[in-house]
Amino acid sequence: MDEEFLQQRFKDHLRTEKLPSSLLAQEWLEGLLQFLFPEYSPVKFATDRGFRLHYQTNDLRLFTILDGLADELRDPPVVIRDAFEAALPTIYQSLSEDADAILAGDPAARSRTEVISTYPGFYALAVHRVAHRLCRLGVPLIPRILSEIAHRETGIEIHPGASIGRRFCIDHGTGVVIGETVEIGDDVKMYQGVTLGALSVRKDMARTKRHPTIKDRVVIYAGATILGGDTVIGEDSIIGGNTWIVKSVPEKSRIYYGKE
């Protein structure tokens, strides 16, 4: 090995700030999902004490993660931890509604248990709702680590900054991409290969709304691409497969192959 190159790499290691453990983040995420949904738990808790101990152990993981990021947080770690815990009932309620919506909308789904334990769309959404809450609490990097865990597991990429309403359903899901400033209303359903992206990827647009808004009760079929921060898909619209949309459409629109 070239000695100068080796020394340069070592100096880079010294200069780089300490990063949060992605392994610890994944362990915490798995423990949280196991706490929320027994379908994800490898063990069945026989006692209340055992169940509480599981939660307390996992809560310590979260505090350890936040404590390691203390200098980059807008609030003390304990404040953010408490705020996240206070939001857990809301997160659980949202995910319960998502599971029920998938079960009601997919003829192939036989039970809520099947949806939670086997549907990649539900898993990706579960991770997103957790990551989004941390994002709103000002936690850096961890939300992206969580979203990439879901991306690797499911092929569904949802930026933690995206805002997603109630009873959301991703069917099949592989290849779905949902950008950072996307806003999705209630009772929206989309299929595999859908992209909700930006028209421009210039760095100076980082703090602007770059991604589309999808209003309530919209259905987006496989392979559709919808781009741009000014693009709004009106309520009760149906967007057909393989369409390319870069301008707004009114409510109750029917778009197929780029045409109404």
N, C-alpha and C positions, 0 to 999 in steps of 0.2 A: 504494500500500500504506500502511495506517495505521502511522505511525511507532512508536507505543507498542506495538502488536501485534508489529511487527517486532523491537523491542528485547526484548520478553518471550520471543519464540522464541529469540533469540540467547542470552539468559541461561540458558534451558533447555539449550541445547547446551553451554554452559560447565559447568553443574552435573552433567550426565549423565556417568557414568563411561564410560571407553573400552570399547567393546564388541568382542568378537572378530569377526574378519572371517568373515561367512557364506560369502563367495566362496572364501576360503582353506580353510575347513572342507569345502566341497563339492569343491574340487580335491583335498584330501587324501583324502576318502572315495573319490572316483573312482580315484585312484591306488592306494589300498589294495585295492579290489575288483579292479582290473586285475592287481595283484600276486598276489592269491589265486587268481583264475580267469582263464585266458587268454580265455575267452568274452567277457569285458568289455574286453579290451585292443584298442585300435585298431591296434596294431603287434605283429608277431611278433619276439621277441628272438632274434637270430641267434647271440649270444655270451653267455657267462656274465657277462662284464664289463659288457655293456650292461644285463643284467637286474639286476645288483647296483647299478649306477648309478641305475637307475629307483627301486629301493627306497631307496637313500640319499637321493636328492632328495626323495622323498615323506616319508621319516623327518624330514628337516629341516623340512618343512611342519608336521608334528605338534609338533616341539619349539618352533617359532615360535609356534604356537597356545597351547601350554601356558605358554611363557615370558611371553606377554602376559597370562595369567591368574594369574601367580605369587603375587600377594598374596591370592588367593582359594582357593588349593589347600592341602590339608592336608599335602601332602608336596612337596618340591622338584620342579620340572618334570622333571629328569633321572630321578628315582626313578619318577615316574608313567610316563614314556616307556618306561623299561626294564621296568616291570611289565606294561604293555600289550603290548610286544614279546614278553615271555615267555608271554603268554596267546594269542598268534596261532595256534600249532599247535592249541590246544584249540578256538578259534573256527573254524578251518578244518575240523577234524574234525566239529564239530557241524553246520556248513553242508553238508558232504559227505553226512552222514547225512540231513539235511533234503532235499537234492536227490534222493537215492536213494529216500526215502520218497514224495516227490511222483511220481517216475517209476513206482514200483511201484503207487501207488494211483490214478493217473489213466489210464484207458484211452486218452485222447487224446494222452498224452505219448509221443513216439517215441524220445527219447534224452535222456540226461543233459544234453548240450549244449543241446538245446531248452529244457529246464527252466531251466537257469541263464541262458540268454541272452534268453528271452522271457517267462518266467512272473513276473507282478507279485508273487505271493505269495512266491516265493523271494527276489526283490530286497528286498522289505520286510523279510523275516526276516533277510537278510544285513546290512542296515543296522541292524536292531534288535540283533543279537548284538554288533555293534561298539559301538553306543551304550550298550547295557546294561553292557558291560565298563567303559567310561569312567565311567558313572554309579557303578558299584561302587567305582571308584578315586577317587571324590569330585570329579570334574571338573564344574564348574558350566556351565550353559547350552549347551555344545557338544553334549551328548547330545540335547537338545531340538531344536537346529538340525538335527542329522542326521535325527532322526525326522520332522521336518517336510519335509525333502527327500524322504524316501520317501513321505510322505503326499501331497505334490504330484504325485509321479511315478506313484503307483499307486492313490490313493484309499483306502489302507489306513493306519489310524492306530494305531500301537502306542507306548504311552508307554515311554520307555527304562527306567523302573523296573520294568516287568512282568517276572516270572520265567517263562521258557518252557523246558520240558524238551526231551528229545531227540526227533528224527524228527517234527518238527512240520510240518503241512501246511495251508496256506490255499489252497483251490481257488477260482478266479475272483477273489475277494477284495474287489471294489469295495464300499466302505461298511463294512468291518470296523472295529470300534473296540475296543481292548483297553486298559483303564485301568491306572493306575500301580501298584496293589497286587494286580493279578491274579497268580495262581499257576497255571501250566499244567503238567501232568505229561507223561509220555512217550507218544508214539504217538497224539497227539490230532490230529483233523482237523476243520476248520470251513470253511464255505462263505460266500458273499458276504452282506453285510448283517448279520452277527452283531455284537451289542453285549455286551461284558462290562464292565458299568458299576457305578456306585454308586447306592444308594437315596437318599442325601442328598448335597448338594453344599455343606454348611455349611463355612465356612472353619476352624472349630475342630476339624474332623475330618481336617485335612490330614495329620496324623501317625498316623492310625489305618488299619487295614485296611478299606478301603471297597469293595473289588471282590471278585468271587467266586473260588473255588478250583475248578479243573477237574482231576479226577484222571486217571489213566492210561487210555488207549484209549477216550476219549470221542469221539463224533462229534456235531457240532452243525450242523444244516442251516440253510439260508438264512433270514435274517430273524429268527432267534431272539434274544431279549433276556434276559440273565441278570444280575441285579442284586444287590448287597449283599455286604458283607465277611464275613457269617456264612453265606453261601450256598455249599454244597459240592455239586458234581455227582460222584456216586460212580463208581468204576471201571466201565468197559465199558458205560456208559450211552449211549443214543441220544436226542438232543434234536431233536425234529421242527421243521420250518420254521414261522416266525411264532408261536412259543410265547413266553409271558411268564412268567418264573420268578423268584421272589423268596424262595424257601425251598429248603432242601437236599433232594436226592433221593438215595436209597440206590443202591448199586452195582447194575449190570445193569438200571437203570430204562429204560422206554420211554415217553417223554413226547411227546404229540402234541396240539397246540392247547390246551396247558395241562392236559391230563388224561393219566393213565397208561393 
